[in-house]
Amino acid sequence: MAGTRGGPVVRRPAVLLSLLLLVLAACTGGGDGDGAPAPSAAQDVPGTIVVASGRDVTGKNGVRRQLIDAWNQREQREGSQFRARLVELPGSADEQRSQLLGALQSRSAEYDVVNLDVTWVPEFAAAGLIRVLPDDLLDGDVIESVAGTARWDGEVYAVPFNSDVGLLYYRRDHLERAGIERSDLRDGLTWDKLRDLVEALDARPDRGAYSKGWTTQLAAYEGRTVNAVEAFASAVEDFALVDGDGRYTGTVEDLTDGIAELRRRTEPAYTLQDAVHSDEAASLSDFAEGRTAFLRHWPYVYPALHRTFTQEQLGVAPLPGRAVLGGQNLAVTKASPRGEKAADLIRFLTGRESERCLLEAGFAATRESAYGDGARCPAGAAAPSASPTGEGADRVPRDEGGRPAYARTILLPALRNAVHRPRTPLYGAFTQTFTAQLGPLLGDDPPGDEALAARLDEALRRALPG
């Protein structure tokens, strides 16, 4: 039924296979098609360190694998018997979490290093599945907000590998056709200004494929949690749902304000109807097909979008309000017999040169130095020209140092200002509860803000004992 928010959606075909392959890899973290571990970058030797991770979104022979190869070469030159091997886990992020928890609890897989979503660190630490690491692995060069994802209970349990933060992508050409002369929105954009721009776009006579102003990820999965936390944190000063021990501290008043802001951001008058059912891949497809002019997404789609659009067509800006921090951290498993050497591998993979390589290849680097002129990626250690299928020329706009052009001016400030999702060993219970309870807000007959807030508060108190 036209205009409803809860009905089924028929998707258009993707405009670019390579673009969606990249995003699907990022959303699912999938490994090889048969679900088997990815092949080793180095032959197994007596000192093999096994690294378990989701799929690298930088393409075939991606930068993570190249960095592991570089460490193997260093070890070989030094006469060491240690080598590292990357295993890419299949399935969605939730499926990967379940696989890792099961493997480490049962010791059914001999993983030495695990690449954890930033929200998983408290859970794995509290369960005794990863070990405390030396403090100096988390030095002052790591972006402060990002460093906060690596600690639990006063100890360093992981080291930030690559980060993530919500950004706003937009179509410059759409804005110009609507008579909006200044299409650089990086300074001072608010949600009120964004709504004004959408109204100007809606008023233009030649709409083409354009349908609604913006889209994002509101399907019943982690994307809805992220969008909601961004709205709540923007509406409530010093917003927090848990304390430092992960215990629930929310109030009905704060939840009411957050729900009101989320409602405002997802009004049907401004939001693409399909956003309610969209994940990262679907929302990106809608944006690439021209159905919407604004898109909330992550840094890793910056290279993919520049394989579709020119610099004159595409812009990127900080997300209005607060943006959620994402990313992955490396941890050493408690059961690893090679813990000291595994920590040495992590030191290499998260060092200054490695982080610069990750930035040049399309990830959000975790170190301040990666965005400056001091650190350099060794020749051949990054693959900025790779597509998800291993083909295609590099079309990413770059500055004089080889960084993506937006890295210093937009990405780094966004990372510094980003907010955390609730840090708790019960994060799985939190996000399932949060996502489910907010579902009625996006339906055809949404409840009032206060009534929904009261139900959400009650559910979160059950999921996160205080």
N, C-alpha and C positions, 0 to 999 in steps of 0.2 A: 504494500500500500504506500503510495507516494507520501513523503513527508514523515513517515514513522521512523523510529530509531531502533526498533528491536527486530525488524524483519530480516529474512535472508537476503544476501547480497550476491549478485552474479558478477564475477570479476571479468574485466577485460584482459586480453592477452598482454603479457609484458612487452614493453617497447624495446627493451634491450636484454637479450639473454645474459650477456656478461654482467650487466649491472645487477640483475637479480641473483645471479649465481654468487656474487660477492656478498650480497646482503643475506641470502639464505645461509651461507657459510657462517656469517657473523651471528645470525639468530640461533642457529642450531648447533654450531660448533662441530658439525658432523665430520667424521673421518672418512675413510674409504667407503665406497658404496656398499660393500658386503659386511660392513661393521667390524672388520678385522683391524688390528692395530696397523698404523701406517708403517711403511718400511723404514729401516734404520738408515740414518745418514752416515753411520759408521758401523763396521762389522762389530759384533759382540766380542768383547775381550774380557778377561777376568775381572777388570775393574769397571764394568759398564754401569753408568748412572742412567736410570730410566726416568724420563721426564714425561708426565702425563698432562695433556692439554687438549683444549678444543682446537678446531681447525684454524689455521692462520688465514686471516682475511686478505692478506696482501698477495695472494695468488699462488700459482704453481712454484715450487721451490721458494716459498716465502721467506721473509726476513728472519723469522724466528728460527727456521731450520738453518739458514745461512749463518746466524750467530752461533748456533750449536756446532756447526761445521768448523767455524773459526776457532772455537774453544778446543775442539778435537785436534785441529792442526797445531795449536799452541802446545797442547799436551804431548803430541807426537814429537815436536821439535825438542822438547825438554826431556825426552826419554821416559815420560810417564806411561804407565800401563792403563791409566784411566781414559775412558771415552764416554761420551754422552749419546743417548739415543732418544729421539722424540717419538712418542706414541700419541696419535691423535684419536680422541674419543668420539664415537658416533653419538647422534641424538641431539636433542635440545639441551639447553643449559640445565633445566631441571633434571633431565635424564642423566646428564654428566655428573651432576651433584650426587644423585642416587648411586651411580656406578662407583664413584670415588669413595663415598661413605661405605658402601658394601665391601669394596675391595680392601680398604684399609682396616675396617673392623674385623674382617674374616682373614685378612692377609692372603687373599686368593690371587693377588697380583703384586709383584715386587716393584712397586713404584718408589723411587727415591725422592723425586721432586714432583710436586703437584702444582698446577697453575689454577688458582682458585679465584672465582668471582669475589670482588671485594666484600660482598655481603655474607660470604660463607666463612670468613676467617674466624669470627668468634665461635661459631658452631664447631669447626674442626679443632680449634684450640681447646675449648671447654671439654670436648670429647676425648682429649688426649691423643689425637691422631697426628698432630704435627708438633714439632719441637721448638723450643725457645731458641732464637738465633742471636748471634752477637750484636750488641747495640750498634757497632760501627757500620753494619750493613745498611743502616737507615741514617745516613748523615744529613747535614744541613742543606745539601744541594737538592734533596728531594722536596718537591713543592709541598708546602705545609699541609694543605687540605688533603693531599694525596697520602702523605705520610701517616695521617690519622687512621687510614684504613688498615695499616699493617700491625697495629698494636691491639692487644687484648689483656685485660687484667694487669696493666702496667708493664707488660713484656712485649718484645718484638717477636712475632710469630711468623711474619712473612715480609717480603720485600716487593714494593710496587714494580711491576714489569711494564705494563702499558696502562694508560688511564683512559678515561672517557668522560664526556660531559655533554649535556643537551645543548644543541645549537639551533638557530633558526635559519633555514635556507629559503631563498625567495627568488622569484622570476623578475629580473630587472626589466625584461622586455614587456611583460604584462603591465608593470607599473607605468612604463613610458607610454604604452598605448592608451592607458587610462588618463593620460595627461599629467602624471606625477613626474615632474622634471628631475627631482633629486632622488635617485634610486639607490644611493648608498645609505643604508639604514643602521650602520654600526654604532652610531652615537645616540644615546638617549631615547631609544625606542621603548615605549610602554605598551601594555595591552590595550589601553584606551586609544593610543595612536594607531596601533595595528587594526583595531576595529574600524577606525576612520578610513584607513587605506582599503580595507575590505569593502566598505560601503562605496568608495569611489570605483573600485573594480567592478562591483555588482551593477553599477549604473551605466557602464559603457555599453553601447549598442551591439558591437561586434564581439560576442563572447566566445565563439568557437567552441572548443571542448571544455572550456572553463565552466565549473559548476558552483563551487563555493570557495570562500577565501582561504581556509587553511585546513590541514589535516595532520593527524598525529596517530599514536598507537594506543587505542582504547579498548582493544579486545581483552577478554578475561584472562590475562596472563601478566607477567611482570611489567609489561609496557604500561598497563593501566595504573599499577602501583607507582611507577616512576612519574607519570604525568600528574597523579594525584598529590604525591609528595611535593612536586614542584609548585603546585597551586597552593597547598597548605603552607609551605614554607614562605611563599610570597605574601600570603595574607596575614600570617601570625609572626610577630617579631620574636626572634629566638625560639622558633618552633622546634619542639622535640617531643617525641612520643615515649621515649625511654630515658632512663638515667644511665650513668656510666657502667652500671652492672647489668644493663639490659632489661630492667624492670619497668613496667608500664607507668607512665606519669601523665598521660593525656587528660584533658578535661573536655566536658561536653561543649563548653563555650568556645574553646579553640577549634574543636572539630567542626562546630557550626560555621565558624568563619572560614575554615578551609573548604568545606563543602560548598559554601556560597561562591567562593572564588572558582572552584572547579566547575560549578554550574555555569558561571559567567563565561569561562573559557570554552565550554563545549556547547554553547547555544546553537541550535540548528540553523539560525540565521547566518552564522559565520563559519560553521564547521561542516566539512564534507560529511554527508550522511554515513558513508562507508567507514569513517574513522572508528565508529563504535565497534566494528568487527575487524579492524586492521591491526596487523603487526608491523614490524619494520619493513618487510618486503612489500606488503600490500600498500602501505602508505607511500613508500618510495615510488612504486609503480604509478600510483595516482598522480603524484607530483610530476613525474617524468612525462606522463601522457598529457599534461597541461590541464588536468581537471581542477587544479588548485594552484594558487600563487605562492602560498607559504607552507613550509613543512618543518615540523620539529623532528630532528633526527640527531645522529651521533657523528663524530668526526670521521669515522672510517668510510662514510659515503662520499666524502669530499672528492677523492680521486674518481670514484665511479660516476658521479654526476658530471665531472669535467670530461668524461668520455662521451657524454650525451649533449652537453651544452657548452657554449663558448663563454668567455669571461663577460661579454656584453649581455648575455642572457641570464647568467646565474650570479647571485650574490649570497653571502653568508654573514650573519650577525650574531651577537650574543642573544640568547633567549631572553625576552623581557621577564623581569622578575628574577626569581632564583632558579637555578638549574641544578639537576641532580648529578652527583659524581658517580661514575661507573669505573670499569676497568678490571684488570686481573693482577693478582699478586702471586709470587712464587714462594712456596714453603717446602721445608724438608720434612718428610714423613718420620714419625716417631720410630717406626720399625726399620728404617734404613740402616744397614750396616756400614754405609759409606757417608755418614752424616757430615763429617768434616769436609770431605771433598765435594759433596753436594752443595754445601754452603759456598765453597770456592767457585763452583759453576754459577751459582746465583749471583755472586759478586761480579762475575764477568758479564753475565747476561743483563744485569741492571746497572752496569757501569756507565760512565759518561759517554764513551764512544758508542757503546751499544744503544743507549737511549737516543743518541743522535741518528743512528741508523733506523731505529724504529720510527722516529719522527719523519724522516725523509721518505720512508716507505709507506706512510699513511696512518700510522698509529699516533695517538696522543702520548707524547713522551712524559715521563714522570719527574724528570730532573729539570731544574731551572737552566742549567748550563746547556742543555740541548737546544734551547731557544736563543742562545747567545752565539757569539762568534768564536768562543774558545774551543768547544768540543768539535770534533770532525769525525765523520764516518769513514773508516778505511775504504779505499777503492775496492769495489766489487762486493762489499758486504751488505749492500741494500739493493732492493729491486724495485725502484720507483716506477719503472715502465711496465711492470707485469700487470696483466689483467687476470681475473679469476681463472681463465683458461690458459694463461701463460702467453697471451698474444697481445699485440697492440702497442702503439707508441705512447710515451708519456705526454699527456696533455694537461697535467696539473700546473697551474700558475705557480712559479717559484720566485723567491727573492734571490739576491745576489749570492747568498750562502748555500743555496740548494734546498732550503726549507720550503714547504708549502707556503704560499704568499700570505695566508691568513694566520700563520702559526704564532707569530709574536704579538700581533695586534689584536687578535680575536680569541684564538684558542687558549693561549697562556692566561690572559685575564679571566676567562671563563672558568678555567680549572681552579685558579686561586680563589674565586668567589663561590665555588660550587658547594652544595650542601650534601650531607650524607643521608642515606636512608637509615632507618633505625638500626643501631648496632646491638645485636642480641644473638645469643646462641639459638634462640627460637625464631630466627628470621623466617624460616619456611612457614611456620604457623602464622606469623604476622602477615606475610604477603598474601597467603591464601585467604585469610580473614578479611584483610583490607580490600582485596580485589572483589571478593564475593559480596561484601556488604555495600560497596559503592555501585554495584551493578544496577540497582533500581534507579539511580540518578540518571542513567543513560537510557532508560526505557521509555515507553510511550506515556506512562502515567507516573512521573517521578514524585516521591513524597516530599514533604517540606524539609527544609534544612535542619530544623531542630529535631524533628522526629527521626530523621535519618542519623543525625549525630548521636542521639541517645542510643539507638540500636548499635551503631558502630562502637561507641564507648563500651557498652555492655559486652559485645563480642570480643573486643580487644582485651578487656580485663580477664576474660576466660582464657584467651590464647596466650597472653603475656602476664602471668601473675605478678602483682606488684608488692 
